[in-house]
Amino acid sequence: MNLSLNRLLKYDVFASDGDIGHIKDILFDDQKWVLRYLNVDTKRWMPMSKKVLISPISVNSFNIKEGQLTLSLTKQNVLDSPSIEAHKPVSQQFEEIYFDFFGYGYYWSGMGLWGDFQNPSALAEQKILEEDADKPASASNKDRHLRSIHELKRYAVVETDGMQGHVHDFIVDSDSWTIKYLVIDTRNWLPGGRKVMLPPEYLEEVSWKDQAVFCKLKIEQIKQIPAYDEDKLDDAAYLARVNAAFS
């Protein structure tokens, strides 16, 4: 299932035994374009409105109609989890503590999107299966490439002719939690403010210094992309027309 992150950011989050808050932000890997953590605001329930990180490994189900996301965790699991406030920015050390706390396998220990797997749910029991194995080597000094979705939504999108649009939304695959498309508002390029979907592989660079995303396409190529239609994100014919624009 393909989801709009603008909609996902409005979702309420439920533990297995009740409401814990709402999604405030999402951290993604800007190298693999994978969502790594939901930043959940617990002010409706937890004392002092603690901000917690929730891995997609913990997500059980989506309720699109009600705008709800349900976790495999209990409220107590969330209450006892490592606090994000004590570890900014998110470091390898924090992630090791976090994954060890929940007993998950490490997503950085293999060559796939999620360790040796393509979907996060496979890591839920992986730590148990590997309890006698050597722990993966720490890489505490390595840049984790974790970025805020809210931050990237402020960025300009610059195509090869120098024209600028901006990032409007992201489309994510709810199975692998990969960002399949960026939704680009082309109102500075094309009349009428038409929006189009652009796969991350057509991005040349994300410049955090310049607060801009540079894409490999020219304006004439972007004109060939069908207009964004949120109601057709799982429509095979519509997605085929979008993808055909890049062939």
C-alpha positions as MATLAB code, in Angstrom:
seq = 'MNLSLNRLLKYDVFASDGDIGHIKDILFDDQKWVLRYLNVDTKRWMPMSKKVLISPISVNSFNIKEGQLTLSLTKQNVLDSPSIEAHKPVSQQFEEIYFDFFGYGYYWSGMGLWGDFQNPSALAEQKILEEDADKPASASNKDRHLRSIHELKRYAVVETDGMQGHVHDFIVDSDSWTIKYLVIDTRNWLPGGRKVMLPPEYLEEVSWKDQAVFCKLKIEQIKQIPAYDEDKLDDAAYLARVNAAFS';
ca = [
       0.000    0.000    0.000;
       1.248    3.488   -0.887;
       0.640    6.259    1.657;
       0.937   10.034    1.641;
       3.217   11.182    4.455;
       1.229   14.406    4.760;
      -1.697   12.225    5.793;
       0.419    9.885    7.924;
       1.697   12.867    9.932;
      -1.908   13.419   11.100;
      -2.314    9.853   12.390;
      -3.000    8.959   16.003;
      -0.797    6.203   17.433;
      -2.140    3.359   19.566;
      -0.232    0.857   21.660;
      -1.776   -2.602   22.072;
      -3.516   -1.310   25.222;
      -4.553    2.208   24.246;
      -3.839    5.634   22.755;
      -0.312    7.020   23.210;
      -0.312   10.202   21.094;
       0.226   11.366   17.533;
       2.995   11.417   14.937;
       4.928   14.679   15.177;
       7.741   14.022   12.705;
       9.415   11.217   10.769;
      13.136   10.506   10.476;
      14.329    8.963    7.223;
      17.619    7.680    5.807;
      18.682   10.090    3.057;
      20.919    7.447    1.441;
      18.426    4.597    1.101;
      15.230    6.699    1.288;
      13.778    4.517    4.038;
      11.701    5.728    6.993;
      13.560    4.708   10.166;
      11.575    6.282   13.016;
       8.258    7.895   13.834;
       8.698   10.736   16.333;
       5.596   10.465   18.519;
       4.316   13.218   20.810;
       2.796   11.601   23.913;
       1.372   14.756   25.529;
      -2.130   13.237   25.679;
      -0.904   10.437   27.923;
       2.689   10.457   29.142;
       3.900   12.774   31.950;
       5.940   15.789   30.762;
       4.937   15.069   27.148;
       7.899   12.821   26.427;
       8.893   12.522   22.760;
       9.550    8.928   21.777;
      10.925    7.257   18.673;
       8.959    4.345   17.269;
      10.568    2.040   14.715;
       8.425    0.690   11.840;
       9.392   -2.732   13.218;
       6.825   -2.055   15.967;
       3.949   -1.159   13.614;
       1.192   -3.757   13.464;
      -1.458   -2.144   11.281;
      -2.911    0.981    9.676;
      -6.498    2.154    9.865;
      -6.780    4.467    6.865;
     -10.421    5.372    7.512;
      -9.831    6.397   11.134;
      -6.324    7.791   10.630;
      -4.811    5.461   13.192;
      -1.660    3.381   13.472;
      -1.430    0.466   15.928;
       1.784   -0.863   17.478;
       2.811   -4.260   18.809;
       4.082   -2.446   21.943;
       2.283   -1.807   25.221;
       2.100    1.594   26.889;
       4.640    0.390   29.436;
       7.041   -0.578   26.635;
       6.787    2.962   25.300;
       7.099    4.535   28.755;
      10.285    2.558   29.506;
      11.889    3.072   26.081;
      15.104    5.142   25.680;
      14.416    8.882   25.614;
      15.245   10.851   22.455;
      15.925   14.017   24.474;
      19.092   12.511   25.909;
      20.483   11.536   22.511;
      20.430   14.346   19.950;
      21.124   13.937   17.123;
      20.231   10.260   16.765;
      23.515    8.381   17.022;
      24.591    4.790   16.440;
      25.015    4.486   20.200;
      21.395    5.506   20.797;
      20.165    3.135   18.092;
      22.037    0.192   19.633;
      20.491    0.983   23.027;
      17.053    1.370   21.427;
      17.187   -1.854   19.401;
      18.609   -3.827   22.324;
      15.819   -2.543   24.578;
      13.130   -3.909   22.255;
      15.120   -7.006   21.268;
      15.155   -6.154   17.563;
      17.794   -7.132   15.038;
      19.943   -4.277   13.711;
      18.868   -2.806   10.373;
      22.461   -1.678    9.686;
      23.972   -5.165    9.965;
      23.126   -6.348    6.431;
      22.985   -5.167    2.840;
      19.205   -4.874    2.519;
      16.911   -2.000    3.429;
      16.359   -3.625    6.841;
      19.488   -5.634    7.611;
      19.271   -8.705    5.407;
      15.587   -8.089    4.711;
      13.369   -5.787    2.655;
      10.645   -5.312    5.285;
      11.063   -4.133    8.902;
       8.759   -6.766   10.431;
      11.415   -9.430    9.761;
      13.648   -7.821   12.405;
      11.089   -8.161   15.204;
      12.341  -11.598   16.254;
      15.800  -11.414   14.701;
      17.605  -10.548   17.939;
      16.199  -13.697   19.546;
      17.344  -15.798   16.623;
      20.826  -14.288   16.827;
      21.263  -14.206   20.591;
      24.290  -16.494   20.403;
      25.845  -14.646   17.455;
      28.485  -11.969   17.699;
      27.124   -8.434   17.992;
      27.692   -6.333   14.833;
      30.598   -3.958   15.135;
      29.664   -0.508   16.383;
      30.027    2.462   14.059;
      29.445    5.255   16.541;
      31.309    7.845   14.507;
      29.461    7.067   11.293;
      26.901    9.554    9.984;
      23.536    7.844   10.340;
      22.033    9.954    7.495;
      18.827   10.412    9.494;
      16.884   13.514    8.464;
      13.557   15.089    9.362;
      10.697   14.915    6.884;
       9.568   18.338    8.108;
      12.999   19.744    7.278;
      13.026   18.415    3.716;
       9.515   19.751    3.067;
      10.929   23.282    3.291;
      13.463   22.674    0.543;
      13.447   23.969   -3.007;
      13.644   21.514   -5.903;
      16.033   22.656   -8.625;
      15.927   21.000  -12.058;
      18.804   21.028  -14.521;
      17.644   24.226  -16.271;
      17.788   26.088  -12.958;
      14.035   26.413  -12.413;
      12.785   25.881   -8.860;
       9.756   24.199   -7.360;
       9.426   22.767   -3.862;
       8.830   19.508   -2.006;
       5.116   19.085   -1.238;
       4.755   15.504    0.011;
       6.255   12.006    0.021;
       4.715    8.683   -0.990;
       5.821    5.720    1.098;
       5.378    1.964    0.647;
       3.807    0.743    3.908;
       5.420   -2.711    3.560;
       9.072   -1.741    3.123;
       8.697    1.818    4.503;
      10.651    3.140    1.535;
       9.949    6.541   -0.001;
       8.786    5.632   -3.513;
       8.181    9.186   -4.739;
       8.600   12.807   -3.752;
       5.605   14.934   -4.689;
       6.914   18.135   -6.265;
       4.897   21.337   -6.579;
       5.818   22.804   -9.979;
       3.958   26.103   -9.696;
       7.206   28.025  -10.199;
       7.909   25.963  -13.336;
       4.509   25.319  -14.883;
       1.236   27.302  -14.941;
      -1.548   26.199  -12.601;
       0.598   24.789   -9.792;
       0.549   21.213  -11.084;
       2.099   18.604   -8.782;
       4.019   15.550  -10.014;
       5.615   12.468   -8.449;
       9.373   12.063   -8.777;
      11.223    8.845   -7.771;
      14.249    9.483   -5.495;
      16.606    7.906   -8.039;
      16.109   10.978  -10.237;
      17.520   13.215   -7.530;
      21.138   14.182   -8.083;
      21.808   15.633   -4.651;
      20.113   16.679   -1.435;
      22.028   19.701   -0.195;
      21.382   20.354    3.472;
      23.663   23.376    3.284;
      21.701   24.986    0.430;
      18.348   23.645    1.626;
      17.665   22.377   -1.873;
      17.065   19.156   -3.770;
      18.713   18.976   -7.182;
      17.057   16.695   -9.739;
      18.423   15.223  -12.971;
      15.459   16.169  -15.171;
      14.832   19.149  -17.410;
      11.590   21.105  -17.428;
      10.455   19.477  -20.686;
      10.822   16.035  -19.113;
       8.882   17.088  -16.027;
       6.019   18.274  -18.241;
       5.564   14.675  -19.419;
       4.857   13.353  -15.900;
       1.114   12.872  -15.212;
      -0.383   15.213  -12.623;
      -0.328   13.937   -9.045;
      -3.538   12.166   -7.995;
      -3.598   11.076   -4.357;
      -6.690    8.907   -4.949;
      -4.745    6.698   -7.371;
      -1.634    5.870   -5.352;
      -2.395    2.151   -5.613;
      -3.861    2.292   -9.120;
      -1.577    0.152  -11.299;
      -2.533    1.914  -14.535;
      -1.876    5.377  -13.086;
       1.488    4.329  -11.604;
       2.449    2.744  -14.916;
       1.812    6.079  -16.688;
       3.876    7.918  -14.069;
       6.772    5.486  -14.373;
       6.573    5.491  -18.178;
       7.420    9.203  -18.119;
      10.921    8.292  -16.910;
      11.661    5.564  -19.462;
];
